[in-house]
């Protein structure tokens, strides 16, 4: 069972994905700027749109290694649109003028 986690749109989060595609493309400790849950952006979510949307297609290709339950979120990593399962998203990153602190989600 995947526990419910609440993420906020527009916030920055650490990526904790162990997926080879994500790690190879973005390296160590990428930042995910969350935009919204997939079902809010596309009717039927990623699963209903993988033939017409590249982010959905890339997620579909790697979804077999991810939990079936839980939310899938769309956001940006290095200005690239990506979908991440909630288990691939870590702590929120809080930035202030002079320091960078990480708080729990």
Buried (B, 14 or more C-beta within 10 A) or exposed (E): EEEEEEBEEEBBBBBBBEBEBBEEBBEEEBBBBBBBBBBEBBEEBBBBBBEEBEBBBBBBEBBEEBEEEBBBBBBBBEEEBBBBBBBBBBEBBEEEEEEEEBEEB
